[in-house]
Amino acid sequence: MTSETTSQREVTVNLENGLHMVPCSRIAEHVRDFVGEVSIHVEDRSVDAKSIFDLLTLRAPFGTVLMIEAVGKDSEDLVNGLATLFERNFEPE
């Protein structure tokens, strides 16, 4: 029997132009191999973080607070990695 872990973390969009194509593609790339569900929530909307198109529909401008949620093995590592992307404003390490 396997137990799935749920992890959540709140992040803020600190990009002047909000979440546009480049950061959305970096989010989707970061989560693409995750075995489980990963979503990003804002207000009453929730999207699949593996889909660039879905992420773009968030229309999240500068200052938007988002909730990242992942369900599955290693979900905490995934959520923390995504939070780091937001903290670095999606700049490469």
N, C-alpha and C positions, 0 to 999 in steps of 0.2 A: 504494500500500500504506500503510495507516495502522497505527501502533503504539499500543497502549493502554498507559497508564501505571497502575501500581498504587501507591497511597499508603496508608500506615497511620499511626495515631497513637493513643497510649494516653491515656485520660482517666479521671478519677475522679468519681463521683457525689457531689457535695457538697450535695445538697438534703436537708434534714431528713426529708422524706417520701419520698425516693427518686425514681425515675422514675415519675411518675404521668401522668395524662392531659395536663396542660398542657405539660410539657416534651416528652413524646412527640409531641404535635401540632406543636410548634415544630421538632423534628428532622425530622419528615416534611415539613413545609412547606419547610424549608430545602433538602431534597434532591429535592423532587418534579420539578423540571425538569432534573435532572442526567441526561445521556445516558450511561448506563453502569450498572454495579452498585455499590450501596453497602450495606454490611452492618455490623452491630455484633455483636461477639463477647464473650461472658462465659463463662469456663471452657470447657465443651465444647459450648456452645450458640451458634448464630449465627442472626440474624434479618435480614430485609429492612428497612432503615432507611426505606424509602418507605411502609411500612405501620404506621399507628398501632397497630393490633391486635397485630401481630407485636412491636413495641417493648414494649407492655405485658406481653407474656408473658415478658419478661426478668426481671420482678419484681426489679429492681435497687435495693436499699436504699442508704441513705447509706453511703459508703465503698467501694462496689463499683468495681472497676477494669474498664473496658471497653476493647476495641480497636475502633477505627473503621477500616474498610477500604473503599476506593473503587477501582474499576477503570474507566478511561475518560479521555477528554480532560478536562483541568482537574481531575483527581482531587486533586491536592495542594491547590489552592485550596478545594475542597469540604471536605476533611478538616480543613484549618486553620480554616475557617469554623465547622464543627461544634465543634471544640475550643474556639473562642472562646465559643460558646454555653454550653458546660459551665463554662468559666472565669468567665463572668458569672452563673452560676446561672440562665440562661435569662431574665434581666432584659433589657428593651429597652435599646438603646444610648442 
